[in-house]
Amino acid sequence: MGCETEACGNLIYIWVEFLSLGSRKADALTLTNTEERLQRITKLPRKTVLLMREGVSLETDLSRPILDSMAQSVADRLDLADEFVSMGQALMRSRTDLSRAAIARFYYAMYHAMRAASYQHFEGDDNQAHSDLSSKGVPPDYPSFRIAANELKNARILRNEADYEQYPFNRSYFKSQAKNLKPIAIAFVQTARSYVTSKGNLYS
């Protein structure tokens, strides 16, 4: 049956318009780059604002970009790792048996070396806790990262023994452990520095 009356024609027009509403897309909100950034600022929580202001303050006070200062801090931590290696070696040369202390220095050399590498990769010091550093702080692209994680973990366990366990009385155990840990720590720190340098850190 056809539709020849004006009223019928109007109903068809209204129905077509109604169906077309679902296919129409609302005009997208278009902002300039400046407006987008200003809009972001309007939605920032106070904590984020304070952190951003601190970043600006750091760049102003240090007269350098924040990323440049971060790279410097990574290199400085690697230097600390080198210093601890040297301290461990000096302790092992002592006439008095200082093997326990040497183990601690070797471990902390490894700890600071990996902490520097982790900071370089993740751009933050989120894994500074000793257990976290070996379990999730080793960068996924770090050379032989599983081996490195295990070496760091084992060195931490040995350091805990050296620092907290009063036994055994026989000093040969810790003396032997310090001797074994020494080359591991030296190579570990060297690998960390090479890794950081490969990431473009000009200070390392």
Residue pairs with C-beta under 8 A, 6 or more apart in sequence:
3 9
3 12
31 39
44 52
55 66
58 66
58 69
59 65
59 66
59 69
62 69
70 119
70 123
71 120
71 201
71 202
71 203
71 204
72 203
73 119
74 116
74 119
74 120
74 196
74 201
74 203
74 204
75 116
75 196
75 201
75 203
75 204
76 203
77 112
77 113
77 115
77 116
77 119
78 112
78 113
78 116
78 189
78 192
78 193
78 196
78 204
80 112
81 108
81 109
81 110
81 111
81 112
81 113
81 116
81 189
81 192
82 109
82 189
83 109
84 105
84 106
84 108
84 109
84 112
85 105
85 106
85 109
85 185
85 186
85 189
87 105
88 102
88 103
88 105
88 106
88 109
88 178
88 182
88 185
89 102
89 182
91 98
91 99
91 101
91 102
91 105
92 98
92 99
92 102
92 178
92 179
92 182
97 171
97 175
99 162
99 171
99 174
99 175
99 177
99 178
100 162
100 163
100 174
100 178
101 162
102 178
102 182
103 158
103 159
103 162
103 174
103 177
103 178
103 181
104 159
104 162
104 163
106 155
106 178
106 181
106 182
106 184
106 185
107 155
107 156
107 158
107 159
107 181
107 185
108 159
109 185
109 188
109 189
110 151
110 152
110 155
110 184
110 185
110 188
110 189
111 130
111 133
111 152
111 155
111 156
113 188
113 189
113 191
113 192
113 193
114 133
114 134
114 137
114 138
114 148
114 152
114 188
114 192
115 125
115 127
115 128
115 133
115 137
116 192
116 196
117 138
117 139
117 142
117 192
117 195
117 196
118 125
118 127
118 133
118 137
118 138
118 139
119 125
120 139
120 195
120 196
120 199
120 201
121 139
121 141
121 142
121 199
122 137
122 139
126 132
126 137
127 133
127 136
127 137
128 137
130 156
131 156
133 152
134 149
134 150
134 152
134 153
134 156
135 149
135 153
138 145
138 148
138 149
138 152
139 145
139 195
142 148
142 195
143 191
143 194
143 195
148 188
148 191
151 184
151 188
152 188
155 181
155 184
155 185
158 177
158 181
161 174
162 174
162 177
193 204
196 204
197 204
